[in-house]
Structure formats: C-alpha cells, structure tokens
Amino acid sequence: MTDSQDEKLEKAAGWLREADGLLITAGAGMGVDSGLPDFRGRDGFWCAYPALRHQGLSFEDVANPAMFAEHPELAWGFYGHRLKLYRKTVPHEGFTILRRWADRMTRGAFVFTSNVDGQFQKAGFSGSRVRECHGSIHALQCLNACTNAIWSAEEFHPQVDEEMSILENPMPRCPRCGSLARPNILMFGDWGWVDAPYEKQMQRLDAWISTVAKLVVVELGAGKALPTVRRFSEKNARNRLIRINPREASTNTSHGVGLEGGAVAMLGLLDAQQ
C-alpha cells in the first residue's frame, strides 16, 4: 500500500524541518509557473515558436551549433528571443519559499539546475551556490571555441522579427578572433561548449555537500526525457528526496517521496507545514 499525497506531504515537511542543508534540483518545469515554456514535445516547442513550425524545425534542429554555422540569423533569432524572455520574467513565489527554508538551515542551500535562464540568481540565490549543468544564456562564447573564456551577454540586446524568428540587429562577436559568438549553453551535438566555469561550480557543490549532515533534496520540474537532474537528485537523496512534478512524480521509496503538482502549489503546501 502506498502513502497518500497527504502522508507524503507530512513526511516531506518533517525532513525539511530537520535538515541542515537544502539541495534544490530543478528542470524546465520549474519555470512554468513563471510563464516560461518548457518545450515539452514537438507540439509544445512549436506552440512557443510557431515561426519554426512553418519551417519544420524541431528544438533539436535549432538548439544546435550547426544552426549557428549555417543559419546564424535564425539561430540567434531563437536564442535572442529566449534571452529577452528570461530577462523580463519575474521568478515565481516558489523561489521565495525555497530561499526562506534555506535561510533557516545552518548550511543553507545549493542549486543544481539544467535550466539556462538564470532565474535562481534573479530570485536572490548566490551565483556561487548555483551549478548550471547546461550552461547559461546570460553568457557568450566563441562559436569556434578559440578560447576557454566566456563573457557576459548583458551588452547584447537582441531585436527579433518574431514572425520569422530572425535576428535583425548585428550578432555578437568573439572579442578575441572576431568570429560569431553563441550562447554558452550545451546544445545538441555540441563538441565546442566551453564548460570550464561549470566544472568549478561542480567542485563547489561537491565541497558543500560534504559539509551537510542532514541533507534534504527538493527536485522541481525535472522530467524523464533528459534525466540528468533526476539522476543527480537520486544520487544525493540519502532517502530524503522530495520530487515535485505534475506528470512524472514517480519515485522509488528508497529515494524519497513524489508529490504530483506544480512547483508553486506543492511548495506552498509544504511551507504551510513548516
């Protein structure tokens, strides 16, 4: 006999009260309550970017370094639109709840996320406590990876023709060699991603985990299609994983509990029991 949702909530709330460190793991579903698309399935992607439907282009086609080499205006049209969207998005109330929990724990919190949107930093989490396993749209790198250096995208203000998904203003360039710049994001078929900064993030995360005696893992919106986040959660669960997901909340009881629902709703229910 499996526990009811109420019993799972009670168990999870108890773990949060006892914990001295909070590991937050997050996938694309974390941003849905802030109004961000999660690109779930081809139809979800095309709904968010109808101009690319007309061209028969999938997420895998566009989120690919080959697209920057072959059709840079189209590639930057897609990523430029996303950059503008993430810049104007306001993090939802769930981020505030997580910060409040972390503030009362002696070891605080660390974030492991596959999201490239920078929403955790925007919500007030320290950049030194965030591990971005797929990189960040707020950083740029050379398309040819002529250097391991990355730089901020803050001076790039994309102007996008949304009907055509084409960038209209000049594309960013590598300050070292003058070649086209691209987002510092791990894409499909990507052998040129500059990952050095994110290796340092991982070192900081490993060091932090080693200091936590009573770790609790809260996983939000991480699906099975690309299971990087789910696997990391399970690897570090210590039998105290709280998996929050509206469709794929299934969890081995040896890892923890699964709560079916969105991030804001479930975090709110847990917060009410703190």
TIDONU-194578 format. One record per residue: residue number from 1; x negated, z, y of N, C-alpha, C in turn; chain. Coordinates in steps of 0.05 Angstrom, whole numbers, plus 5000, padded with zeros to 4 digits. Each point is the difference from the previous one (the first is absolute). Example, Ala and Ser with C-alpha at 12.3 -4.5 7.8 and 13.67 -1.06 7.14 Angstrom:
2
   seq    n.u    n.w    n.v   ca.u   ca.w   ca.v    c.u    c.w    c.v   mol
     1   4736   5156   4886   5018   5000   5024   4982   5000   5024     A
     2   5007   4986   5021   4984   5001   5024   5015   5014   5022     A
REM end
This chain:
274
   seq    n.u    n.w    n.v   ca.u   ca.w   ca.v    c.u    c.w    c.v   mol
     1   4983   5000   4976   5017   5000   5024   4982   5000   5025     A
     2   5006   4982   5018   4984   4998   5024   5011   5017   5023     A
     3   4983   5008   5018   5009   5016   5023   5018   4983   5018     A
     4   5019   5013   5013   5016   4987   5020   4984   4996   5026     A
     5   5010   4984   5018   4987   4996   5026   4996   5026   5015     A
     6   5020   5018   4999   4999   5026   5014   4978   5017   4988     A
     7   4998   5000   4973   4979   5016   4987   4972   4989   5007     A
     8   4998   4973   5001   4974   4988   5008   4993   5007   5028     A
     9   5019   5000   5018   4995   5007   5028   4991   5029   5002     A
    10   5013   5018   4985   4992   5028   5001   4972   5004   4989     A
    11   4993   4986   4979   4973   5002   4988   4979   4990   5020     A
    12   5006   4976   5012   4981   4988   5019   4997   5017   5024     A
    13   5021   5012   5010   4999   5017   5024   4982   5025   4994     A
    14   5002   5010   4976   4983   5023   4992   4970   4992   5000     A
    15   4994   4976   4990   4972   4991   5001   4990   4998   5028     A
    16   5016   4990   5018   4992   4997   5028   4995   5027   5013     A
    17   5016   5020   4994   4997   5026   5011   4974   5013   4991     A
    18   4992   4995   4975   4976   5012   4988   4974   4985   5007     A
    19   5001   4975   5008   4977   4983   5003   4982   5008   5023     A
    20   4973   4995   4996   4981   5004   5022   4990   4974   5010     A
    21   5008   4977   4988   4992   4974   5009   5021   4979   4992     A
    22   5005   4981   5018   5021   4980   4996   4987   4972   4999     A
    23   5002   4987   4977   4991   4972   4997   5024   4982   5003     A
    24   5001   4985   5021   5022   4981   5005   4992   4973   4991     A
    25   5014   4988   4982   4994   4973   4990   5024   4982   5007     A
    26   4995   4977   5012   5022   4984   5011   4996   4970   4996     A
    27   5023   4987   4993   5001   4971   4997   5018   4989   5021     A
    28   5007   4974   4997   5016   4986   5020   5027   5013   5006     A
    29   5012   5013   4980   5026   5012   5004   5000   5022   5021     A
    30   4976   5011   5006   4999   5021   5020   5009   4990   5027     A
    31   4995   4975   5006   5007   4989   5027   5028   4991   5003     A
    32   5016   4998   4978   5027   4989   5001   5018   5016   5019     A
    33   4997   5026   5000   5017   5017   5018   4992   4997   5029     A
    34   4977   4988   5006   4993   4994   5027   5008   4971   5008     A
    35   5013   4987   4981   5010   4973   5006   4981   4978   4992     A
    36   4978   5007   4985   4981   4980   4992   5008   4986   4974     A
    37   4995   4974   4997   5006   4986   4975   4980   5008   4978     A
    38   5009   5001   4975   4982   5006   4978   4993   4976   4983     A
    39   5010   4976   5007   4994   4975   4986   5006   5002   4971     A
    40   5020   5016   4992   5006   5003   4971   5012   4974   4990     A
    41   4985   4987   4982   5009   4975   4988   4999   4977   5020     A
    42   5001   4976   4990   4998   4976   5018   5022   4999   5020     A
    43   5024   5007   4992   5023   4999   5019   4996   5020   5023     A
    44   4989   5024   4994   4994   5019   5021   4980   4990   5020     A
    45   4980   4987   4991   4979   4989   5017   5012   4978   5018     A
    46   5015   4982   4987   5012   4977   5015   5021   5010   5020     A
    47   5013   5022   4994   5020   5011   5018   4986   5009   5026     A
    48   4977   5012   4996   4984   5010   5023   4987   4977   5015     A
    49   4993   4978   4986   4986   4978   5012   5013   4974   4992     A
    50   5024   4994   5011   5014   4976   4992   4985   4974   5005     A
    51   4983   5000   5020   4984   4975   5006   4983   4992   4976     A
    52   4991   5020   4985   4983   4995   4977   5016   4991   4975     A
    53   5026   5008   4999   5017   4990   4979   5003   4970   5002     A
    54   5003   4989   5024   5004   4971   5003   4975   4985   4991     A
    55   4977   5013   5001   4975   4987   4991   4994   5007   4971     A
    56   5017   5016   4987   4996   5006   4972   4976   5018   4995     A
    57   4992   5016   5020   4977   5017   4998   5007   5028   4992     A
    58   4987   5011   4980   5005   5028   4991   4981   5019   5015     A
    59   5004   5025   4996   4982   5021   5011   4972   4995   4990     A
    60   4997   4994   4974   4973   4995   4989   4987   4976   5012     A
    61   5015   4980   5008   4989   4976   5013   4989   5006   5027     A
    62   5015   5016   5015   4992   5005   5028   4980   5023   5002     A
    63   5003   5021   4984   4981   5022   5001   4976   4993   4983     A
    64   4985   4980   5009   4978   4989   4984   4979   4989   5019     A
    65   4975   5007   4996   4979   4989   5018   4999   4970   5001     A
    66   5009   4986   4978   5000   4971   5000   5018   4989   5022     A
    67   5022   5015   5006   5018   4991   5021   4987   5001   5027     A
    68   4982   5019   5005   4986   5002   5025   4980   4976   5003     A
    69   4989   4992   4977   4981   4977   5001   5014   4974   5003     A
    70   5024   4997   4988   5014   4974   4999   5021   4997   5023     A
    71   5015   5022   5005   5021   4999   5021   4998   5026   5016     A
    72   4980   5003   5016   4996   5025   5015   5022   5008   5019     A
    73   5012   4980   5013   5022   5006   5019   5024   5012   4985     A
    74   5005   4990   4975   5022   5011   4984   4993   5028   4990     A
    75   4975   5003   4990   4992   5026   4990   5001   5021   5022     A
    76   4990   4993   5024   5000   5019   5022   5028   5003   5012     A
    77   5018   4980   4996   5027   5003   5008   5014   5022   4984     A
    78   4995   5001   4974   5011   5021   4983   4987   5027   5006     A
    79   4974   5002   5001   4987   5026   5004   5003   5009   5029     A
    80   5001   4980   5019   5004   5008   5028   5027   5012   5004     A
    81   5020   4989   4987   5027   5011   5001   5001   5029   4989     A
    82   4987   5003   4977   4999   5027   4988   4985   5020   5018     A
    83   4978   4991   5012   4985   5018   5018   5018   5009   5023     A
    84   5014   4982   5012   5018   5007   5022   5022   5019   4991     A
    85   5011   4994   4976   5021   5017   4989   4990   5029   4995     A
    86   4977   5003   4988   4990   5026   4994   4993   5016   5026     A
    87   4991   4985   5020   4993   5013   5025   5024   5012   5014     A
    88   5023   4987   4997   5024   5011   5014   5017   5018   4983     A
    89   4994   5002   4974   5016   5016   4982   4995   5030   5005     A
    90   5022   5016   5000   4998   5029   5003   5002   5013   4973     A
    91   4980   5016   4992   5001   5013   4973   5025   5017   4998     A
    92   5012   5000   4977   5025   5015   4996   4995   5030   4996     A
    93   5022   5015   4999   4999   5029   4999   4985   5011   4976     A
    94   4999   4984   4979   4986   5010   4976   4970   5006   5005     A
    95   4988   4985   5018   4972   5005   5007   4997   5028   5013     A
    96   5019   5006   5017   5000   5027   5014   5002   5022   4979     A
    97   5018   4997   4981   5004   5020   4979   4974   5004   4984     A
    98   4987   4978   4993   4975   5002   4984   4978   5014   5017     A
    99   4998   4994   5025   4981   5013   5017   5005   5030   5002     A
   100   5025   5008   5002   5008   5028   5002   4992   5015   4975     A
   101   5004   4988   4976   4992   5012   4975   4969   5003   4999     A
   102   4986   4979   5008   4971   5000   4999   4988   5022   5019     A
   103   5013   5004   5023   4990   5019   5019   5000   5028   4990     A
   104   5018   5006   4981   5001   5028   4991   4982   5004   4975     A
   105   4989   4979   4989   4983   5002   4976   4971   5004   5009     A
   106   4985   5017   4986   4973   5007   5009   4981   4976   4999     A
   107   5004   4982   4981   4983   4976   4998   5012   4975   5014     A
   108   5024   5003   5011   5012   4978   5014   5008   4977   4982     A
   109   5000   4976   5010   5009   4976   4985   4979   4978   5001     A
   110   5002   4982   4981   4985   4975   4999   5020   4979   4991     A
   111   4997   4976   5012   5018   4978   4994   4985   4978   4984     A
   112   5012   4990   4979   4991   4976   4985   5022   4980   5002     A
   113   4995   4977   5013   5022   4981   5003   4990   4971   4996     A
   114   5018   4984   4989   4995   4971   4998   5011   4985   5024     A
   115   5013   5015   5019   5011   4987   5023   4978   4995   5021     A
   116   5002   4977   5013   4980   4992   5020   5010   5004   5028     A
   117   5022   5014   5004   5014   5001   5025   4991   5021   5020     A
   118   4983   5019   4991   4990   5021   5018   5021   5020   5009     A
   119   5023   5002   4985   5021   5017   5009   4993   5030   4997     A
   120   4984   5007   4981   4993   5029   4997   4983   5009   5024     A
   121   4981   4983   5008   4984   5007   5024   5018   5001   5025     A
   122   5019   4982   5002   5018   4999   5023   5018   5025   5000     A
   123   5006   5011   4976   5016   5024   4998   4984   5026   5004     A
   124   4975   4997   5005   4984   5024   5007   4981   5010   4978     A
   125   4999   4986   4977   4980   5007   4980   4973   4991   5008     A
   126   4980   5017   4996   4972   4993   5008   4990   4976   4984     A
   127   4988   4981   5013   4988   4977   4986   4979   5008   4980     A
   128   4988   5023   5004   4979   5009   4981   5013   5012   4974     A
   129   5027   5002   5000   5014   5010   4976   5019   4979   4989     A
   130   4993   4974   5004   5016   4978   4989   4982   4981   4985     A
   131   5009   4994   4975   4986   4980   4984   5018   4976   4997     A
   132   4991   4977   5012   5016   4975   5000   4989   4981   4979     A
   133   5012   5000   4976   4987   4986   4977   5002   4970   5003     A
   134   5017   4990   5018   5002   4971   5004   4991   4992   5028     A
   135   4988   5018   5015   4990   4994   5026   5020   5005   5022     A
   136   4995   4989   5024   5017   5005   5023   5003   4974   5017     A
   137   5025   4995   5008   5006   4977   5017   4989   5005   5029     A
   138   4993   5024   5006   4991   5007   5027   4969   4996   5003     A
   139   4988   4989   4979   4971   4994   5001   4996   4971   4992     A
   140   4979   4988   5011   4994   4972   4994   4973   4998   4986     A
   141   4995   4977   4987   4975   4994   4988   4995   4970   5001     A
   142   4975   4992   4995   4994   4971   5000   5012   4988   4974     A
   143   5012   4977   5003   5011   4986   4977   4979   4993   4979     A
   144   4976   4995   5010   4977   4993   4983   4984   5024   4991     A
   145   5009   5024   5009   4986   5025   4994   4970   4998   5006     A
   146   4994   4989   5023   4971   4997   5008   4987   5027   5004     A
   147   5016   5021   5003   4990   5027   5004   5020   5020   4987     A
   148   4990   5024   4994   5018   5021   4989   5014   5015   5022     A
   149   4996   4991   5025   5012   5014   5023   5030   4992   5002     A
   150   5016   5019   5009   5028   4994   5007   5003   5010   5029     A
   151   5021   4990   5013   5005   5009   5028   5030   5001   5005     A
   152   5007   5015   5021   5028   5005   5007   5014   4975   5008     A
   153   5026   4998   4993   5017   4978   5008   5014   5005   5025     A
   154   4995   5023   5014   5016   5008   5022   5000   4981   5024     A
   155   4979   4983   5003   4999   4981   5022   5013   4974   4993     A
   156   5009   4996   4975   5014   4976   4992   5030   5004   5002     A
   157   5013   4984   5016   5029   5002   5005   5013   4974   4992     A
   158   5008   4998   4974   5011   4975   4990   5026   4991   5013     A
   159   5002   4974   5005   5024   4988   5009   5009   4981   4978     A
   160   5023   5005   4988   5008   4986   4976   5026   4985   5005     A
   161   5001   4974   4992   5024   4985   4999   5014   5008   4974     A
   162   5020   5017   5002   5012   5011   4976   5016   4980   4984     A
   163   5010   4980   5013   5015   4979   4986   4983   4984   4981     A
   164   4974   4997   5008   4981   4985   4984   4980   5018   4986     A
   165   4999   5025   5008   4980   5020   4990   4972   4989   5006     A
   166   4996   4991   5025   4974   4989   5008   4989   5016   5024     A
   167   4974   5007   4999   4988   5013   5023   4996   4980   5022     A
   168   5007   5008   5025   4999   4982   5022   4976   5005   5018     A
   169   4989   5024   5000   4977   5005   5018   4974   4999   4984     A
   170   4977   5000   5013   4974   4997   4986   4996   5022   4978     A
   171   4989   4991   4978   4995   5018   4977   4975   5017   5005     A
   172   4999   5024   4990   4976   5017   5003   4976   4988   4985     A
   173   4977   5005   5011   4975   4989   4989   4980   5023   4994     A
   174   4983   4994   4980   4979   5019   4993   4980   5002   5024     A
   175   4994   5023   5010   4981   5002   5023   4971   4994   4992     A
   176   4995   5000   4974   4972   4995   4991   4995   4970   4996     A
   177   5018   4986   4986   4994   4972   4993   5020   4980   5012     A
   178   5021   5010   5012   5020   4983   5013   5020   4988   4981     A
   179   4999   5006   4974   5019   4990   4981   5027   5014   5004     A
   180   5021   4989   4987   5026   5012   5002   4999   5028   4989     A
   181   5015   5018   5014   5004   5027   4990   5026   5002   4985     A
   182   5002   5019   4982   5024   5005   4984   5006   5030   5000     A
   183   5024   5008   4992   5005   5029   4997   4982   5012   4978     A
   184   4992   5024   5004   4983   5014   4981   5017   5013   4978     A
   185   5014   4982   4986   5020   5007   4980   4993   4987   4973     A
   186   5002   5015   4978   4996   4988   4974   5024   4981   4994     A
   187   4994   4975   4996   5021   4980   4995   4998   4991   4971     A
   188   5017   4981   4992   5000   4989   4973   4976   4981   4998     A
   189   4986   5000   4977   4978   4983   4996   4978   5004   5021     A
   190   4995   5025   5007   4983   5006   5023   4973   5011   4990     A
   191   4979   4983   5004   4973   5008   4993   4983   5007   5025     A
   192   5012   4996   5024   4985   5004   5024   5009   5024   5016     A
   193   5017   5017   4988   5009   5024   5015   4977   5019   5005     A
   194   4997   5009   5024   4980   5020   5007   5011   5028   4995     A
   195   4991   5012   4979   5013   5026   4992   4983   5024   5005     A
   196   4976   4997   5013   4982   5022   5003   5013   5024   5014     A
   197   5016   4996   5022   5012   5023   5013   5019   5016   4981     A
   198   5013   4986   4982   5020   5013   4983   4987   5015   4976     A
   199   4975   4991   4993   4985   5016   4981   4993   5027   5011     A
   200   4994   5001   5026   4994   5026   5013   5025   5017   5001     A
   201   5023   4987   5004   5025   5015   4999   5004   5013   4973     A
   202   4993   4985   4979   5004   5010   4972   4981   5023   4995     A
   203   4976   4999   5010   4981   5022   4997   5011   5026   5013     A
   204   5012   4997   5024   5011   5023   5014   5024   5011   4984     A
   205   5016   4982   4989   5023   5009   4984   4992   5015   4975     A
   206   4980   4990   4986   4990   5013   4976   4989   5028   5007     A
   207   4986   5002   5022   4988   5025   5008   5022   5020   5007     A
   208   5021   4991   5013   5022   5017   5007   5015   5010   4976     A
   209   5006   4982   4981   5015   5008   4976   4985   5023   4985     A
   210   4973   4998   5000   4984   5020   4985   5003   5028   5012     A
   211   5010   5002   5025   5002   5026   5013   5028   5012   4997     A
   212   5019   4985   4988   5028   5009   4999   5005   5013   4972     A
   213   5009   5025   5001   5006   5014   4975   5028   4994   4989     A
   214   5019   5000   5018   5028   4995   4992   5011   4975   5014     A
   215   4993   4977   4989   5007   4975   5012   5028   4992   4992     A
   216   5015   4989   5020   5025   4987   4994   4999   4972   5011     A
   217   5010   4981   4984   5000   4972   5007   5028   4991   5007     A
   218   5004   4989   5024   5025   4989   5007   4997   4970   5003     A
   219   5012   4985   4982   4998   4970   4999   5026   4989   5012     A
   220   4997   4980   5018   5023   4989   5014   4999   4969   4999     A
   221   5022   4989   4989   5004   4971   5001   4978   4983   4987     A
   222   4989   5010   4978   4979   4985   4986   5013   4987   4975     A
   223   5000   4974   4999   5013   4986   4978   4982   4994   4976     A
   224   5011   4988   4980   4985   4994   4975   4987   4972   5001     A
   225   5009   4983   5018   4989   4972   5001   4970   5000   5005     A
   226   4991   5016   5019   4971   5004   5005   4996   5030   4998     A
   227   4993   5010   4976   5001   5029   4995   4976   5016   5009     A
   228   4984   4990   5019   4976   5015   5009   5007   5028   5009     A
   229   5020   5003   5017   5007   5026   5011   5011   5018   4978     A
   230   5018   4989   4983   5012   5017   4978   4978   5010   4982     A
   231   4981   4983   4993   4978   5009   4982   4983   5022   5013     A
   232   4995   4997   5026   4984   5020   5014   5015   5027   5001     A
   233   5026   4998   5004   5016   5025   5001   4999   5014   4973     A
   234   5003   4985   4978   5000   5012   4973   4973   5011   4993     A
   235   4979   4986   5008   4973   5009   4994   4994   5028   5013     A
   236   5013   5005   5023   4994   5025   5014   5023   5020   5000     A
   237   5020   4995   4983   5025   5015   5001   4997   5030   4994     A
   238   4984   5007   4981   4997   5028   4991   5028   5011   4993     A
   239   5017   4984   4989   5028   5008   4992   5018   5006   5024     A
   240   4991   4992   5024   5016   5006   5024   5003   4975   5017     A
   241   5011   4979   4988   5005   4975   5014   5030   4999   5007     A
   242   5006   4995   5026   5027   4997   5009   5003   4970   5008     A
   243   5011   4984   4982   5003   4972   5004   5027   4993   5013     A
   244   5000   4990   5024   5024   4993   5015   5003   4970   5001     A
   245   5021   4989   4989   5004   4971   4999   5029   4994   4995     A
   246   5012   4982   5015   5029   4994   4996   5006   4985   4974     A
   247   4980   4985   4989   5006   4983   4977   4982   5006   4976     A
   248   4975   5010   5005   4981   5003   4979   4988   5028   5000     A
   249   5018   5020   4997   4991   5028   5002   4991   5011   4973     A
   250   5002   4985   4978   4994   5010   4974   4972   5012   4999     A
   251   4998   5023   4987   4975   5015   5000   4997   5015   4974     A
   252   4977   4998   4988   4994   5016   4976   5000   5029   5008     A
   253   5014   5017   4984   5002   5028   5007   4972   5014   5000     A
   254   4981   4988   4987   4973   5012   5001   4987   4996   5027     A
   255   5011   4981   5016   4989   4996   5027   5016   5016   5021     A
   256   5026   5000   4997   5016   5014   5020   5029   4992   4999     A
   257   5013   4996   5023   5028   4994   5001   5004   4974   5017     A
   258   5022   4986   4994   5007   4976   5015   5027   5005   5015     A
   259   5000   4994   5026   5024   5004   5016   5010   4973   5009     A
   260   5025   4993   4993   5011   4974   5008   5011   5001   5028     A
   261   4988   4985   5018   5010   4999   5027   4978   4990   5019     A
   262   5008   4996   5025   4981   4991   5020   4983   5023   5011     A
   263   4979   4993   5014   4981   5020   5010   5013   5021   5018     A
   264   5014   4991   5021   5011   5019   5019   5020   5018   4987     A
   265   5018   4989   4983   5021   5017   4988   4988   5021   4981     A
   266   4981   4992   4983   4989   5018   4980   4982   5021   5013     A
   267   4984   4991   5020   4982   5019   5014   5017   5021   5015     A
   268   5023   4990   5011   5018   5019   5014   5012   5021   4981     A
   269   5007   4991   4976   5012   5019   4981   4979   5020   4991     A
   270   4975   4991   4996   4979   5019   4992   4993   5019   5023     A
   271   5000   4989   5024   4994   5017   5024   5020   5022   5003     A
   272   5025   4994   4994   5021   5020   5003   4996   5025   4981     A
   273   4984   4996   4979   4995   5022   4981   4973   5014   5006     A
   274   4987   4992   5021   4974   5013   5006   5004   5027   5015     A
REM end
